[in-house]
Amino acid sequence: MADSGPSCSLAEALSKQDLFINSTLAQLGYNILWKMFRNGMIEHQGLFLNLETLKVNPINV
């Protein structure tokens, strides 16, 4: 049975995710925060990112 839990090994952890995924998700999250600070409200409370199609689908408030 394969263990899919967190890994203490950097090499093993990096092999389980795509390159730059953390920075991509952070930038998308920052965009939601920026809209909240700039406009005083947000239309989306989060998002789903499909790595196979590279489509981003918002989660509406």
CHARMM internal coordinates of N, CA and C (Angstrom, degrees):
IC EDIT
DIST 1 N 1 CA 1.4597
DIST 1 CA 1 C 1.5265
ANGL 1 N 1 CA 1 C 109.24
DIST 1 C 2 N 1.3127
ANGL 1 CA 1 C 2 N 117.08
DIHE 1 N 1 CA 1 C 2 N 125.23
DIST 2 N 2 CA 1.4549
ANGL 1 C 2 N 2 CA 121.97
DIHE 1 CA 1 C 2 N 2 CA -178.35
DIST 2 CA 2 C 1.5202
ANGL 2 N 2 CA 2 C 110.30
DIHE 1 C 2 N 2 CA 2 C -79.25
DIST 2 C 3 N 1.3225
ANGL 2 CA 2 C 3 N 115.42
DIHE 2 N 2 CA 2 C 3 N 136.38
DIST 3 N 3 CA 1.4607
ANGL 2 C 3 N 3 CA 121.38
DIHE 2 CA 2 C 3 N 3 CA 178.01
DIST 3 CA 3 C 1.5253
ANGL 3 N 3 CA 3 C 108.71
DIHE 2 C 3 N 3 CA 3 C -88.58
DIST 3 C 4 N 1.3223
ANGL 3 CA 3 C 4 N 117.62
DIHE 3 N 3 CA 3 C 4 N 121.27
DIST 4 N 4 CA 1.4686
ANGL 3 C 4 N 4 CA 120.90
DIHE 3 CA 3 C 4 N 4 CA -179.88
DIST 4 CA 4 C 1.5216
ANGL 4 N 4 CA 4 C 111.55
DIHE 3 C 4 N 4 CA 4 C -106.40
DIST 4 C 5 N 1.3277
ANGL 4 CA 4 C 5 N 117.36
DIHE 4 N 4 CA 4 C 5 N 14.19
DIST 5 N 5 CA 1.4587
ANGL 4 C 5 N 5 CA 121.82
DIHE 4 CA 4 C 5 N 5 CA -179.43
DIST 5 CA 5 C 1.5176
ANGL 5 N 5 CA 5 C 111.76
DIHE 4 C 5 N 5 CA 5 C -75.38
DIST 5 C 6 N 1.3299
ANGL 5 CA 5 C 6 N 115.99
DIHE 5 N 5 CA 5 C 6 N -179.89
DIST 6 N 6 CA 1.4565
ANGL 5 C 6 N 6 CA 120.76
DIHE 5 CA 5 C 6 N 6 CA 179.63
DIST 6 CA 6 C 1.5315
ANGL 6 N 6 CA 6 C 111.97
DIHE 5 C 6 N 6 CA 6 C -60.13
DIST 6 C 7 N 1.3038
ANGL 6 CA 6 C 7 N 115.51
DIHE 6 N 6 CA 6 C 7 N 148.99
DIST 7 N 7 CA 1.4578
ANGL 6 C 7 N 7 CA 120.84
DIHE 6 CA 6 C 7 N 7 CA -178.86
DIST 7 CA 7 C 1.5202
ANGL 7 N 7 CA 7 C 110.20
DIHE 6 C 7 N 7 CA 7 C -118.35
DIST 7 C 8 N 1.3260
ANGL 7 CA 7 C 8 N 116.04
DIHE 7 N 7 CA 7 C 8 N 141.94
DIST 8 N 8 CA 1.4632
ANGL 7 C 8 N 8 CA 120.93
DIHE 7 CA 7 C 8 N 8 CA 174.55
DIST 8 CA 8 C 1.5197
ANGL 8 N 8 CA 8 C 110.74
DIHE 7 C 8 N 8 CA 8 C -84.83
DIST 8 C 9 N 1.3222
ANGL 8 CA 8 C 9 N 117.16
DIHE 8 N 8 CA 8 C 9 N -12.27
DIST 9 N 9 CA 1.4528
ANGL 8 C 9 N 9 CA 121.50
DIHE 8 CA 8 C 9 N 9 CA -179.16
DIST 9 CA 9 C 1.5214
ANGL 9 N 9 CA 9 C 109.72
DIHE 8 C 9 N 9 CA 9 C -87.38
DIST 9 C 10 N 1.3159
ANGL 9 CA 9 C 10 N 116.18
DIHE 9 N 9 CA 9 C 10 N 122.96
DIST 10 N 10 CA 1.4612
ANGL 9 C 10 N 10 CA 120.71
DIHE 9 CA 9 C 10 N 10 CA 179.46
DIST 10 CA 10 C 1.5270
ANGL 10 N 10 CA 10 C 111.13
DIHE 9 C 10 N 10 CA 10 C -61.52
DIST 10 C 11 N 1.3246
ANGL 10 CA 10 C 11 N 116.92
DIHE 10 N 10 CA 10 C 11 N -43.72
DIST 11 N 11 CA 1.4631
ANGL 10 C 11 N 11 CA 120.58
DIHE 10 CA 10 C 11 N 11 CA -179.21
DIST 11 CA 11 C 1.5254
ANGL 11 N 11 CA 11 C 110.82
DIHE 10 C 11 N 11 CA 11 C -62.80
DIST 11 C 12 N 1.3180
ANGL 11 CA 11 C 12 N 116.77
DIHE 11 N 11 CA 11 C 12 N -41.87
DIST 12 N 12 CA 1.4658
ANGL 11 C 12 N 12 CA 119.91
DIHE 11 CA 11 C 12 N 12 CA 179.89
DIST 12 CA 12 C 1.5275
ANGL 12 N 12 CA 12 C 110.77
DIHE 11 C 12 N 12 CA 12 C -68.47
DIST 12 C 13 N 1.3208
ANGL 12 CA 12 C 13 N 117.07
DIHE 12 N 12 CA 12 C 13 N -40.87
DIST 13 N 13 CA 1.4650
ANGL 12 C 13 N 13 CA 120.60
DIHE 12 CA 12 C 13 N 13 CA 179.29
DIST 13 CA 13 C 1.5280
ANGL 13 N 13 CA 13 C 110.92
DIHE 12 C 13 N 13 CA 13 C -63.88
DIST 13 C 14 N 1.3483
ANGL 13 CA 13 C 14 N 117.42
DIHE 13 N 13 CA 13 C 14 N -41.58
DIST 14 N 14 CA 1.4637
ANGL 13 C 14 N 14 CA 120.72
DIHE 13 CA 13 C 14 N 14 CA -179.95
DIST 14 CA 14 C 1.5200
ANGL 14 N 14 CA 14 C 112.43
DIHE 13 C 14 N 14 CA 14 C -68.34
DIST 14 C 15 N 1.3225
ANGL 14 CA 14 C 15 N 117.35
DIHE 14 N 14 CA 14 C 15 N -27.43
DIST 15 N 15 CA 1.4619
ANGL 14 C 15 N 15 CA 119.92
DIHE 14 CA 14 C 15 N 15 CA 179.50
DIST 15 CA 15 C 1.5281
ANGL 15 N 15 CA 15 C 111.82
DIHE 14 C 15 N 15 CA 15 C -73.12
DIST 15 C 16 N 1.3360
ANGL 15 CA 15 C 16 N 117.46
DIHE 15 N 15 CA 15 C 16 N -13.94
DIST 16 N 16 CA 1.4631
ANGL 15 C 16 N 16 CA 121.61
DIHE 15 CA 15 C 16 N 16 CA -178.41
DIST 16 CA 16 C 1.5239
ANGL 16 N 16 CA 16 C 113.13
DIHE 15 C 16 N 16 CA 16 C -95.32
DIST 16 C 17 N 1.3347
ANGL 16 CA 16 C 17 N 118.59
DIHE 16 N 16 CA 16 C 17 N -2.84
DIST 17 N 17 CA 1.4639
ANGL 16 C 17 N 17 CA 120.14
DIHE 16 CA 16 C 17 N 17 CA -178.64
DIST 17 CA 17 C 1.5189
ANGL 17 N 17 CA 17 C 110.33
DIHE 16 C 17 N 17 CA 17 C -136.78
DIST 17 C 18 N 1.3294
ANGL 17 CA 17 C 18 N 115.81
DIHE 17 N 17 CA 17 C 18 N 158.46
DIST 18 N 18 CA 1.4580
ANGL 17 C 18 N 18 CA 120.93
DIHE 17 CA 17 C 18 N 18 CA 178.37
DIST 18 CA 18 C 1.5228
ANGL 18 N 18 CA 18 C 110.37
DIHE 17 C 18 N 18 CA 18 C -76.93
DIST 18 C 19 N 1.3172
ANGL 18 CA 18 C 19 N 115.64
DIHE 18 N 18 CA 18 C 19 N 155.06
DIST 19 N 19 CA 1.4495
ANGL 18 C 19 N 19 CA 122.20
DIHE 18 CA 18 C 19 N 19 CA 178.73
DIST 19 CA 19 C 1.5246
ANGL 19 N 19 CA 19 C 110.23
DIHE 18 C 19 N 19 CA 19 C -64.34
DIST 19 C 20 N 1.2828
ANGL 19 CA 19 C 20 N 117.55
DIHE 19 N 19 CA 19 C 20 N 135.64
DIST 20 N 20 CA 1.4695
ANGL 19 C 20 N 20 CA 126.20
DIHE 19 CA 19 C 20 N 20 CA 177.80
DIST 20 CA 20 C 1.5259
ANGL 20 N 20 CA 20 C 114.36
DIHE 19 C 20 N 20 CA 20 C 68.99
DIST 20 C 21 N 1.3310
ANGL 20 CA 20 C 21 N 119.21
DIHE 20 N 20 CA 20 C 21 N 11.22
DIST 21 N 21 CA 1.4638
ANGL 20 C 21 N 21 CA 119.66
DIHE 20 CA 20 C 21 N 21 CA -178.31
DIST 21 CA 21 C 1.5182
ANGL 21 N 21 CA 21 C 111.29
DIHE 20 C 21 N 21 CA 21 C -64.32
DIST 21 C 22 N 1.3278
ANGL 21 CA 21 C 22 N 117.85
DIHE 21 N 21 CA 21 C 22 N -39.03
DIST 22 N 22 CA 1.4625
ANGL 21 C 22 N 22 CA 119.57
DIHE 21 CA 21 C 22 N 22 CA -179.65
DIST 22 CA 22 C 1.5216
ANGL 22 N 22 CA 22 C 111.55
DIHE 21 C 22 N 22 CA 22 C -63.95
DIST 22 C 23 N 1.3248
ANGL 22 CA 22 C 23 N 117.85
DIHE 22 N 22 CA 22 C 23 N -43.42
DIST 23 N 23 CA 1.4606
ANGL 22 C 23 N 23 CA 120.05
DIHE 22 CA 22 C 23 N 23 CA -179.99
DIST 23 CA 23 C 1.5323
ANGL 23 N 23 CA 23 C 111.10
DIHE 22 C 23 N 23 CA 23 C -68.94
DIST 23 C 24 N 1.3178
ANGL 23 CA 23 C 24 N 117.36
DIHE 23 N 23 CA 23 C 24 N -34.69
DIST 24 N 24 CA 1.4648
ANGL 23 C 24 N 24 CA 120.79
DIHE 23 CA 23 C 24 N 24 CA 178.07
DIST 24 CA 24 C 1.5287
ANGL 24 N 24 CA 24 C 110.38
DIHE 23 C 24 N 24 CA 24 C -64.26
DIST 24 C 25 N 1.3278
ANGL 24 CA 24 C 25 N 117.10
DIHE 24 N 24 CA 24 C 25 N -48.06
DIST 25 N 25 CA 1.4614
ANGL 24 C 25 N 25 CA 120.32
DIHE 24 CA 24 C 25 N 25 CA 179.48
DIST 25 CA 25 C 1.5201
ANGL 25 N 25 CA 25 C 111.15
DIHE 24 C 25 N 25 CA 25 C -65.72
DIST 25 C 26 N 1.3305
ANGL 25 CA 25 C 26 N 117.31
DIHE 25 N 25 CA 25 C 26 N -36.35
DIST 26 N 26 CA 1.4627
ANGL 25 C 26 N 26 CA 120.12
DIHE 25 CA 25 C 26 N 26 CA 177.61
DIST 26 CA 26 C 1.5214
ANGL 26 N 26 CA 26 C 110.74
DIHE 25 C 26 N 26 CA 26 C -63.47
DIST 26 C 27 N 1.3181
ANGL 26 CA 26 C 27 N 118.10
DIHE 26 N 26 CA 26 C 27 N -43.13
DIST 27 N 27 CA 1.4642
ANGL 26 C 27 N 27 CA 120.90
DIHE 26 CA 26 C 27 N 27 CA 179.79
DIST 27 CA 27 C 1.5249
ANGL 27 N 27 CA 27 C 111.28
DIHE 26 C 27 N 27 CA 27 C -64.84
DIST 27 C 28 N 1.3182
ANGL 27 CA 27 C 28 N 117.44
DIHE 27 N 27 CA 27 C 28 N -39.64
DIST 28 N 28 CA 1.4662
ANGL 27 C 28 N 28 CA 120.06
DIHE 27 CA 27 C 28 N 28 CA 177.70
DIST 28 CA 28 C 1.5290
ANGL 28 N 28 CA 28 C 110.29
DIHE 27 C 28 N 28 CA 28 C -65.45
DIST 28 C 29 N 1.3249
ANGL 28 CA 28 C 29 N 116.34
DIHE 28 N 28 CA 28 C 29 N -39.05
DIST 29 N 29 CA 1.4678
ANGL 28 C 29 N 29 CA 120.47
DIHE 28 CA 28 C 29 N 29 CA 177.18
DIST 29 CA 29 C 1.5193
ANGL 29 N 29 CA 29 C 111.92
DIHE 28 C 29 N 29 CA 29 C -66.90
DIST 29 C 30 N 1.3401
ANGL 29 CA 29 C 30 N 116.73
DIHE 29 N 29 CA 29 C 30 N -40.83
DIST 30 N 30 CA 1.4678
ANGL 29 C 30 N 30 CA 120.38
DIHE 29 CA 29 C 30 N 30 CA 177.26
DIST 30 CA 30 C 1.5183
ANGL 30 N 30 CA 30 C 110.90
DIHE 29 C 30 N 30 CA 30 C -61.07
DIST 30 C 31 N 1.3209
ANGL 30 CA 30 C 31 N 116.58
DIHE 30 N 30 CA 30 C 31 N -35.64
DIST 31 N 31 CA 1.4635
ANGL 30 C 31 N 31 CA 120.53
DIHE 30 CA 30 C 31 N 31 CA 179.31
DIST 31 CA 31 C 1.5280
ANGL 31 N 31 CA 31 C 110.57
DIHE 30 C 31 N 31 CA 31 C -63.22
DIST 31 C 32 N 1.3186
ANGL 31 CA 31 C 32 N 117.37
DIHE 31 N 31 CA 31 C 32 N -40.99
DIST 32 N 32 CA 1.4702
ANGL 31 C 32 N 32 CA 120.61
DIHE 31 CA 31 C 32 N 32 CA 177.53
DIST 32 CA 32 C 1.5265
ANGL 32 N 32 CA 32 C 109.75
DIHE 31 C 32 N 32 CA 32 C -63.41
DIST 32 C 33 N 1.3436
ANGL 32 CA 32 C 33 N 116.95
DIHE 32 N 32 CA 32 C 33 N -44.94
DIST 33 N 33 CA 1.4688
ANGL 32 C 33 N 33 CA 120.22
DIHE 32 CA 32 C 33 N 33 CA 178.71
DIST 33 CA 33 C 1.5286
ANGL 33 N 33 CA 33 C 111.46
DIHE 32 C 33 N 33 CA 33 C -62.75
DIST 33 C 34 N 1.3381
ANGL 33 CA 33 C 34 N 116.71
DIHE 33 N 33 CA 33 C 34 N -42.25
DIST 34 N 34 CA 1.4582
ANGL 33 C 34 N 34 CA 120.36
DIHE 33 CA 33 C 34 N 34 CA -179.88
DIST 34 CA 34 C 1.5238
ANGL 34 N 34 CA 34 C 110.72
DIHE 33 C 34 N 34 CA 34 C -60.40
DIST 34 C 35 N 1.3322
ANGL 34 CA 34 C 35 N 116.94
DIHE 34 N 34 CA 34 C 35 N -42.44
DIST 35 N 35 CA 1.4694
ANGL 34 C 35 N 35 CA 120.06
DIHE 34 CA 34 C 35 N 35 CA 179.17
DIST 35 CA 35 C 1.5263
ANGL 35 N 35 CA 35 C 110.62
DIHE 34 C 35 N 35 CA 35 C -63.70
DIST 35 C 36 N 1.3423
ANGL 35 CA 35 C 36 N 116.56
DIHE 35 N 35 CA 35 C 36 N -36.26
DIST 36 N 36 CA 1.4613
ANGL 35 C 36 N 36 CA 119.78
DIHE 35 CA 35 C 36 N 36 CA 179.15
DIST 36 CA 36 C 1.5259
ANGL 36 N 36 CA 36 C 110.37
DIHE 35 C 36 N 36 CA 36 C -66.53
DIST 36 C 37 N 1.3408
ANGL 36 CA 36 C 37 N 117.84
DIHE 36 N 36 CA 36 C 37 N -45.30
DIST 37 N 37 CA 1.4593
ANGL 36 C 37 N 37 CA 120.66
DIHE 36 CA 36 C 37 N 37 CA -179.90
DIST 37 CA 37 C 1.5230
ANGL 37 N 37 CA 37 C 111.89
DIHE 36 C 37 N 37 CA 37 C -68.90
DIST 37 C 38 N 1.3228
ANGL 37 CA 37 C 38 N 117.09
DIHE 37 N 37 CA 37 C 38 N -39.73
DIST 38 N 38 CA 1.4603
ANGL 37 C 38 N 38 CA 120.79
DIHE 37 CA 37 C 38 N 38 CA -176.32
DIST 38 CA 38 C 1.5240
ANGL 38 N 38 CA 38 C 112.45
DIHE 37 C 38 N 38 CA 38 C -74.96
DIST 38 C 39 N 1.3353
ANGL 38 CA 38 C 39 N 116.88
DIHE 38 N 38 CA 38 C 39 N -42.00
DIST 39 N 39 CA 1.4631
ANGL 38 C 39 N 39 CA 120.99
DIHE 38 CA 38 C 39 N 39 CA -174.72
DIST 39 CA 39 C 1.5223
ANGL 39 N 39 CA 39 C 113.77
DIHE 38 C 39 N 39 CA 39 C -102.88
DIST 39 C 40 N 1.3285
ANGL 39 CA 39 C 40 N 116.99
DIHE 39 N 39 CA 39 C 40 N -9.83
DIST 40 N 40 CA 1.4608
ANGL 39 C 40 N 40 CA 120.18
DIHE 39 CA 39 C 40 N 40 CA -179.68
DIST 40 CA 40 C 1.5141
ANGL 40 N 40 CA 40 C 113.68
DIHE 39 C 40 N 40 CA 40 C 78.83
DIST 40 C 41 N 1.3243
ANGL 40 CA 40 C 41 N 116.88
DIHE 40 N 40 CA 40 C 41 N 3.69
DIST 41 N 41 CA 1.4710
ANGL 40 C 41 N 41 CA 120.91
DIHE 40 CA 40 C 41 N 41 CA 178.80
DIST 41 CA 41 C 1.5232
ANGL 41 N 41 CA 41 C 109.21
DIHE 40 C 41 N 41 CA 41 C -160.46
DIST 41 C 42 N 1.3174
ANGL 41 CA 41 C 42 N 115.69
DIHE 41 N 41 CA 41 C 42 N 163.26
DIST 42 N 42 CA 1.4602
ANGL 41 C 42 N 42 CA 120.75
DIHE 41 CA 41 C 42 N 42 CA 176.23
DIST 42 CA 42 C 1.5188
ANGL 42 N 42 CA 42 C 109.43
DIHE 41 C 42 N 42 CA 42 C -130.53
DIST 42 C 43 N 1.3007
ANGL 42 CA 42 C 43 N 115.80
DIHE 42 N 42 CA 42 C 43 N 151.72
DIST 43 N 43 CA 1.4595
ANGL 42 C 43 N 43 CA 121.59
DIHE 42 CA 42 C 43 N 43 CA 177.44
DIST 43 CA 43 C 1.5215
ANGL 43 N 43 CA 43 C 111.68
DIHE 42 C 43 N 43 CA 43 C -96.90
DIST 43 C 44 N 1.3524
ANGL 43 CA 43 C 44 N 116.06
DIHE 43 N 43 CA 43 C 44 N -18.50
DIST 44 N 44 CA 1.4577
ANGL 43 C 44 N 44 CA 120.63
DIHE 43 CA 43 C 44 N 44 CA -177.10
DIST 44 CA 44 C 1.5222
ANGL 44 N 44 CA 44 C 109.48
DIHE 43 C 44 N 44 CA 44 C -130.01
DIST 44 C 45 N 1.3249
ANGL 44 CA 44 C 45 N 116.15
DIHE 44 N 44 CA 44 C 45 N 139.19
DIST 45 N 45 CA 1.4598
ANGL 44 C 45 N 45 CA 119.71
DIHE 44 CA 44 C 45 N 45 CA -179.15
DIST 45 CA 45 C 1.5263
ANGL 45 N 45 CA 45 C 112.50
DIHE 44 C 45 N 45 CA 45 C -100.14
DIST 45 C 46 N 1.2910
ANGL 45 CA 45 C 46 N 117.24
DIHE 45 N 45 CA 45 C 46 N 0.33
DIST 46 N 46 CA 1.4577
ANGL 45 C 46 N 46 CA 121.77
DIHE 45 CA 45 C 46 N 46 CA 179.35
DIST 46 CA 46 C 1.5095
ANGL 46 N 46 CA 46 C 109.55
DIHE 45 C 46 N 46 CA 46 C 173.09
DIST 46 C 47 N 1.3435
ANGL 46 CA 46 C 47 N 115.95
DIHE 46 N 46 CA 46 C 47 N -168.37
DIST 47 N 47 CA 1.4499
ANGL 46 C 47 N 47 CA 119.87
DIHE 46 CA 46 C 47 N 47 CA -179.27
DIST 47 CA 47 C 1.5137
ANGL 47 N 47 CA 47 C 110.75
DIHE 46 C 47 N 47 CA 47 C -158.05
DIST 47 C 48 N 1.3057
ANGL 47 CA 47 C 48 N 114.68
DIHE 47 N 47 CA 47 C 48 N 160.49
DIST 48 N 48 CA 1.4600
ANGL 47 C 48 N 48 CA 123.15
DIHE 47 CA 47 C 48 N 48 CA 171.65
DIST 48 CA 48 C 1.5182
ANGL 48 N 48 CA 48 C 107.34
DIHE 47 C 48 N 48 CA 48 C -114.29
DIST 48 C 49 N 1.3240
ANGL 48 CA 48 C 49 N 116.72
DIHE 48 N 48 CA 48 C 49 N 133.41
DIST 49 N 49 CA 1.4607
ANGL 48 C 49 N 49 CA 121.74
DIHE 48 CA 48 C 49 N 49 CA 177.83
DIST 49 CA 49 C 1.5204
ANGL 49 N 49 CA 49 C 108.21
DIHE 48 C 49 N 49 CA 49 C -115.53
DIST 49 C 50 N 1.3369
ANGL 49 CA 49 C 50 N 116.33
DIHE 49 N 49 CA 49 C 50 N 117.98
DIST 50 N 50 CA 1.4574
ANGL 49 C 50 N 50 CA 121.70
DIHE 49 CA 49 C 50 N 50 CA 177.24
DIST 50 CA 50 C 1.5199
ANGL 50 N 50 CA 50 C 107.83
DIHE 49 C 50 N 50 CA 50 C -90.41
DIST 50 C 51 N 1.3294
ANGL 50 CA 50 C 51 N 116.58
DIHE 50 N 50 CA 50 C 51 N 111.92
DIST 51 N 51 CA 1.4623
ANGL 50 C 51 N 51 CA 120.02
DIHE 50 CA 50 C 51 N 51 CA -175.43
DIST 51 CA 51 C 1.5190
ANGL 51 N 51 CA 51 C 113.14
DIHE 50 C 51 N 51 CA 51 C -73.19
DIST 51 C 52 N 1.3147
ANGL 51 CA 51 C 52 N 118.21
DIHE 51 N 51 CA 51 C 52 N -20.53
DIST 52 N 52 CA 1.4618
ANGL 51 C 52 N 52 CA 119.96
DIHE 51 CA 51 C 52 N 52 CA 178.53
DIST 52 CA 52 C 1.5178
ANGL 52 N 52 CA 52 C 111.44
DIHE 51 C 52 N 52 CA 52 C -76.26
DIST 52 C 53 N 1.3337
ANGL 52 CA 52 C 53 N 117.22
DIHE 52 N 52 CA 52 C 53 N -41.06
DIST 53 N 53 CA 1.4615
ANGL 52 C 53 N 53 CA 121.28
DIHE 52 CA 52 C 53 N 53 CA -178.19
DIST 53 CA 53 C 1.5245
ANGL 53 N 53 CA 53 C 112.86
DIHE 52 C 53 N 53 CA 53 C -101.31
DIST 53 C 54 N 1.3264
ANGL 53 CA 53 C 54 N 116.82
DIHE 53 N 53 CA 53 C 54 N -11.91
DIST 54 N 54 CA 1.4643
ANGL 53 C 54 N 54 CA 124.10
DIHE 53 CA 53 C 54 N 54 CA -175.73
DIST 54 CA 54 C 1.5206
ANGL 54 N 54 CA 54 C 112.59
DIHE 53 C 54 N 54 CA 54 C 60.73
DIST 54 C 55 N 1.3105
ANGL 54 CA 54 C 55 N 116.96
DIHE 54 N 54 CA 54 C 55 N 28.61
DIST 55 N 55 CA 1.4591
ANGL 54 C 55 N 55 CA 121.50
DIHE 54 CA 54 C 55 N 55 CA 176.82
DIST 55 CA 55 C 1.5299
ANGL 55 N 55 CA 55 C 109.24
DIHE 54 C 55 N 55 CA 55 C -94.95
DIST 55 C 56 N 1.3213
ANGL 55 CA 55 C 56 N 115.14
DIHE 55 N 55 CA 55 C 56 N 139.09
DIST 56 N 56 CA 1.4616
ANGL 55 C 56 N 56 CA 122.37
DIHE 55 CA 55 C 56 N 56 CA 178.15
DIST 56 CA 56 C 1.5252
ANGL 56 N 56 CA 56 C 107.15
DIHE 55 C 56 N 56 CA 56 C -108.90
DIST 56 C 57 N 1.3172
ANGL 56 CA 56 C 57 N 116.16
DIHE 56 N 56 CA 56 C 57 N 125.23
DIST 57 N 57 CA 1.4676
ANGL 56 C 57 N 57 CA 121.49
DIHE 56 CA 56 C 57 N 57 CA 178.27
DIST 57 CA 57 C 1.5185
ANGL 57 N 57 CA 57 C 108.99
DIHE 56 C 57 N 57 CA 57 C -116.23
DIST 57 C 58 N 1.3334
ANGL 57 CA 57 C 58 N 117.12
DIHE 57 N 57 CA 57 C 58 N 123.04
DIST 58 N 58 CA 1.4678
ANGL 57 C 58 N 58 CA 120.37
DIHE 57 CA 57 C 58 N 58 CA -178.08
DIST 58 CA 58 C 1.5272
ANGL 58 N 58 CA 58 C 111.46
DIHE 57 C 58 N 58 CA 58 C -74.94
DIST 58 C 59 N 1.3267
ANGL 58 CA 58 C 59 N 113.90
DIHE 58 N 58 CA 58 C 59 N 154.32
DIST 59 N 59 CA 1.4715
ANGL 58 C 59 N 59 CA 121.94
DIHE 58 CA 58 C 59 N 59 CA 171.29
DIST 59 CA 59 C 1.5192
ANGL 59 N 59 CA 59 C 105.61
DIHE 58 C 59 N 59 CA 59 C -104.53
DIST 59 C 60 N 1.3010
ANGL 59 CA 59 C 60 N 116.88
DIHE 59 N 59 CA 59 C 60 N 111.47
DIST 60 N 60 CA 1.4664
ANGL 59 C 60 N 60 CA 121.37
DIHE 59 CA 59 C 60 N 60 CA -177.16
DIST 60 CA 60 C 1.5129
ANGL 60 N 60 CA 60 C 111.12
DIHE 59 C 60 N 60 CA 60 C -69.92
DIST 60 C 61 N 1.3606
ANGL 60 CA 60 C 61 N 114.48
DIHE 60 N 60 CA 60 C 61 N 150.83
DIST 61 N 61 CA 1.4611
ANGL 60 C 61 N 61 CA 121.22
DIHE 60 CA 60 C 61 N 61 CA 177.70
DIST 61 CA 61 C 1.4962
ANGL 61 N 61 CA 61 C 108.60
DIHE 60 C 61 N 61 CA 61 C -72.19
END
COOR INIT
IC SEED 1 N 1 CA 1 C
IC BUILD
